[in-house]
Amino acid sequence: MADGAGAADPRGPLLGLRVLDLTAEQAGPLAGMMLADYGADVVRVERAGGDPALGQPGFLVWNRGKRRLTCDLDDDADRAGLAELLLAADVVLVGTRPVATTRDELQTRGLARGTGAYVVICPYLPSGTPWATGQESAALLFAAMGHSW
């Protein structure tokens, strides 16, 4: 077609979706990476101490296409800035371990979204991983879900 009607948007089907990535380690950043790959505007907020995965070889890949900033939740100005980002977000990715910002932590600090945004808990359950180590593990996840069967 000469007029380009029906052509896919080269910027991605998620153009205009606002995502706030408060996760750490690997699973959450990968979810944010995929959303960014499809055109979502992903803002990654890391704790003031940084993400423990920073030294891992995949860190730059998992966080490509995102704008990154740090936030100290004990600082009033940082907390106010995070509150503004939360209000503007369509999707909020949260973690389950203290190295990330958790849904419970947002609620405790009065920052939880009541309505209007989807909150996605990465990687597993609000209570954390369902095995003893509490660490992310694709193999244990597949075993727990039956994929390994």
C-alpha positions, 0 to 999 in steps of 0.5 A: 500500500502506497499510503502506509495504511495498516503498517505497524508502528515502528516505535512498538505496539506499547507506545504510550504505556508508562511503566515504573520498574522498582525491581532488582536482580534478574526477573523483574528487569527482564519483564521491564526490558520486554515492555521497553522492547515493544515501545513502553516508556520504562523508568527504572528506579534503583535503591540508593545502594544500587542493584546487586545485579549491577556487576552481572554481565546481563545487567546492561541487557536487562535494563536496555531501553529504560531510563534509570534513576536512584531513590533513597526512600528515607529522603523526603524529596526522593520519596515525593519524586517516587510518589509522582512517578507512581501516580503517572505509571500505568504499570508498576513492577515491584519485587519480593525481596528487600533488594527491590522495592516491594508492594508491602514497602510502598504500602507501609510508606503510603506510596501504594497505588489504590487504583489506576495502575497494574501492579506486577509482582516479580518474580513469583508471589507477594510472600517471595519465592516458594522455596527455602533459598528465597532466590530467583531460580528458573529451574525451581520455578519450572519444577514447582509449576510442572514444566520440568515434568 
